[in-house]
Amino acid sequence: MGNKISYFFQTVAVIFISAVCFLFFKEVLPKRIFSEAKPSAKNVVVDSILLEAVALDEKSDSKAEKGVDTFRRKKIVFEQIDGITFPPEEYEQYKGFQFLIPFFEKLYLLETEQKGDIRIAYFGDSMTDGDLIVQDFRNSLQSQYGGKGVGFVSITSESAGSRSSISHQYSGNWKTQSYLNVKRPLKPFGVNGHVFFANDTISNPWVQYKAGHGVHTSLLNNPTLFYGNSDNQEGELIVKIGKDTITKKLSPDKLLNTLAISNSAVKSFKASFNVADSIPIYGFNFDDGKGVHVDNFSNRGNSGLPISTFNVKLMNQFQERFDYDLIILHYGTNVLNYGSYNYDWYEKSMTRVVNHLKQCFPGVTVLVISTADKATKYDLEMKTDSAVVPLTLAQRKYAVQSKAGYFNLFEAMGGDGSMTKWVEEEVPALAAKDYTHFNYKGAQKVAGLLYQQIQTGYAQYKEMRKNRKITPNKAAVDSVSSKTTTANAQ
């Protein structure tokens, strides 16, 4: 009996001491389970330019107030473009449709008169890996305005195995240079941020493509190789289509060269490169030349900053060939990991990136997509990471300053706590258990939200177009990049 009483008091004492310890340590332990210090990049794929920018930022004052934005509470007033002026926008609701007017005009001519075609370059990070988001965005546009083909596809791709819009295989003996980790490539990077070399003289490097199952991507339309300049005049492309094998000579005389594989659509083909060392290879393009085409240039670990390394002269050549009307910049996932809430460095750097893009692709309009929500564990509960809102503010600010459109994906998802809901409450779930990336269903929803915002702006444009006072000419539309329209904070 005495032992039972002793054990009882011992148990009570242990519980009491545990409670006291819990209350004490609760006050001294950090609220955030994981450190906000910059994590080790040992197992993280991050572009080298971002790492350098962060290192420079660490020398500056990192104690800036979270979320401070000097533009807050200011109204954006636009100047006329081709007789059209969108209504002033509250800065916090900024969408920047005014700066998409040249794109809307091309869309209008395509829709009403079936004139021309539209091309969009969608630059992103792991969010668009495997053509997620982009494939559904492309499908919506092509269903509405016409167009067939998956667009430009690289020679090799880290997401080839997970992509359903095209089947993509390649040999392992390609030499690859990427703008994520190489500053001075042997030859300029292509529009996809990569350059490939078939330098193996023992076994010919090869690549093979097969059309996907999408209604607009069920064929490889007008397959065309893009490659660069070299002194090598001996290179050959050996193409196998079905039972037929064709050998074509490579003529790398210009800064950018093209070689048509077939003048019609095919289901699949395999291309081998013989004696092609030193010739920069960029990739293959697939489109029918009509309607809308969207190229997916996704790179895991990309912050967007490596775009600043694009060679202007080569990109001008790509623009002459593709005539991009809209460039979408969808970044942020890889910028959230460095512990600072002061993203002035990113805002300034990405403003320069957009200005550089306008040099590379004259006449193009730009749309900035903010980071999505990302959840991190605080007090044993998954909540919106404290760096998300400050980063969206920086992204909106650089969109305004560089005269670009802006899509606030964080708000479109539902704002604070939305990623947790997408993972835990939606049925089926819309995002992965890393509380960062969308799954297939979530990517479809994001694509729909983006498409909806563009359609909203386009509908407003068409309504205002009816009442404009001047009639734009083609030169005015084509030379929009030289215009001096400004968005003034008043």
PEBEL-V967401 format. One record per residue. PSI is psi in radians with two decimals (NA if undefined). Layout:
# PEBEL-V967401
((PSI) (PSI))
This chain:
# PEBEL-V967401
((-0.76) (-0.63) (-0.68) (-0.74) (-0.71) (-0.81) (-0.66) (-0.85) (-0.56) (-0.73) (-0.79) (-0.72) (-0.74) (-0.77) (-0.73) (-0.82) (-0.69) (-0.74) (-0.75) (-0.77) (-0.73) (-0.82) (-0.65) (-0.89) (-0.44) (-0.57) (-0.45) (-0.34) (2.58) (2.59) (-0.54) (2.18) (-0.68) (2.47) (2.56) (-0.02) (2.73) (2.19) (2.81) (2.42) (0.25) (-0.78) (0.37) (2.27) (1.91) (2.45) (2.57) (-0.54) (-0.64) (-0.76) (-0.70) (-0.72) (-0.70) (-0.71) (-0.71) (-0.66) (-0.56) (-0.38) (-0.29) (-3.08) (1.93) (0.11) (0.43) (2.60) (2.36) (2.31) (0.13) (2.31) (1.97) (-0.28) (-0.17) (2.51) (0.23) (2.59) (2.42) (2.12) (2.29) (2.68) (2.69) (2.45) (2.03) (0.74) (0.13) (2.33) (2.03) (2.64) (2.66) (2.60) (2.42) (2.39) (-0.70) (-0.24) (0.35) (2.29) (-0.46) (0.57) (-0.48) (-0.67) (-0.02) (0.11) (-0.81) (-0.66) (-0.77) (-0.67) (-0.74) (-0.69) (-0.69) (-0.79) (-0.64) (-0.73) (-0.73) (-0.53) (0.03) (0.63) (2.35) (-2.97) (2.92) (2.42) (2.37) (2.32) (2.09) (1.76) (2.27) (-3.06) (-2.52) (-0.27) (-0.52) (0.28) (2.45) (0.32) (0.24) (2.59) (-0.96) (-0.73) (-0.63) (-0.63) (-0.78) (-0.77) (-0.71) (-0.77) (-0.76) (-0.55) (-0.60) (-0.70) (0.03) (2.99) (2.46) (2.54) (2.60) (-0.17) (-2.63) (2.35) (2.35) (2.97) (-0.86) (2.77) (2.34) (-0.33) (0.24) (-0.70) (-0.39) (0.07) (2.27) (-0.28) (-0.27) (2.50) (2.23) (2.08) (2.72) (2.79) (2.86) (0.14) (0.45) (2.45) (2.13) (2.37) (2.33) (2.56) (-0.03) (-0.48) (0.09) (2.17) (-0.69) (1.49) (2.81) (-0.62) (2.74) (2.56) (2.58) (-3.09) (-0.31) (0.05) (0.23) (2.79) (2.40) (2.55) (2.34) (1.20) (0.01) (1.99) (-0.13) (-0.77) (2.12) (2.14) (2.54) (2.84) (2.53) (2.34) (2.50) (2.37) (2.61) (-2.91) (0.04) (2.66) (-0.52) (0.01) (0.49) (-0.03) (2.72) (1.70) (2.20) (1.03) (2.22) (2.26) (2.44) (2.24) (2.91) (-2.76) (2.47) (2.78) (-0.18) (2.00) (0.19) (-0.13) (2.54) (2.61) (2.12) (2.00) (2.26) (2.04) (1.90) (-2.17) (-0.07) (2.45) (2.21) (2.37) (2.22) (2.45) (2.42) (2.31) (1.45) (0.94) (-0.52) (2.97) (-0.65) (2.23) (2.67) (2.67) (2.01) (2.25) (-0.67) (2.54) (-0.05) (3.07) (2.53) (2.85) (-0.60) (2.86) (2.80) (2.29) (2.20) (2.57) (2.07) (2.27) (0.74) (0.26) (2.55) (-0.11) (2.08) (2.17) (2.35) (-0.71) (-3.03) (2.57) (2.49) (1.89) (2.78) (0.05) (0.16) (2.78) (-2.38) (2.44) (2.42) (2.08) (2.31) (1.94) (1.32) (2.51) (2.12) (2.40) (0.05) (2.33) (-0.21) (-0.42) (-0.58) (-0.31) (-0.41) (-0.22) (0.01) (2.39) (2.07) (-0.77) (-0.74) (-0.73) (-0.59) (-0.62) (-0.71) (-0.66) (-0.63) (-0.58) (-0.77) (-0.50) (1.06) (2.35) (-0.47) (2.35) (2.21) (2.28) (1.91) (1.56) (3.02) (-0.61) (-0.69) (0.08) (-0.11) (-0.07) (0.25) (0.25) (-0.18) (2.51) (-0.01) (1.81) (0.46) (-0.68) (-0.67) (-0.72) (-0.78) (-0.72) (-0.73) (-0.46) (-0.73) (-0.63) (-0.81) (-0.75) (-0.62) (-0.70) (-0.65) (-0.44) (-0.70) (-0.66) (1.34) (2.33) (-0.10) (2.61) (2.76) (2.43) (2.16) (2.25) (2.25) (2.95) (2.59) (3.01) (2.60) (2.33) (2.48) (2.69) (2.12) (2.28) (0.74) (0.32) (2.40) (2.09) (2.88) (2.23) (2.40) (-0.19) (-0.20) (-0.94) (-0.83) (-0.64) (-0.71) (-0.61) (-0.73) (-0.66) (-0.70) (-0.70) (-0.74) (-0.46) (-0.78) (-0.85) (-0.50) (0.18) (0.99) (2.76) (2.91) (2.27) (1.98) (1.61) (-0.61) (-0.84) (-0.67) (-0.56) (-0.41) (0.01) (-2.54) (2.24) (0.07) (-0.63) (-0.69) (-0.71) (-0.70) (-0.55) (-0.76) (-0.47) (-0.53) (2.49) (2.00) (2.85) (2.59) (-0.10) (2.84) (2.91) (-0.07) (-0.06) (0.53) (-0.81) (2.57) (2.60) (-3.00) (-0.79) (-0.73) (-0.68) (-0.68) (-0.73) (-0.74) (-0.76) (-0.69) (-0.68) (-0.72) (-0.82) (-0.70) (-0.73) (-0.73) (-0.72) (-0.60) (-0.82) (-0.68) (-0.69) (-0.71) (-0.70) (-0.82) (-0.66) (-0.76) (-0.49) (-0.53) (-0.52) (0.19) (2.72) (-0.29) (2.76) (2.01) (2.58) (2.97) (-0.66) (-0.64) (-0.69) (-0.76) (-0.44) (0.44) (-0.46) (-0.37) (-0.04) (2.76) (0.60) (2.47) (2.66) (1.96) (2.28) (2.07) (NA))
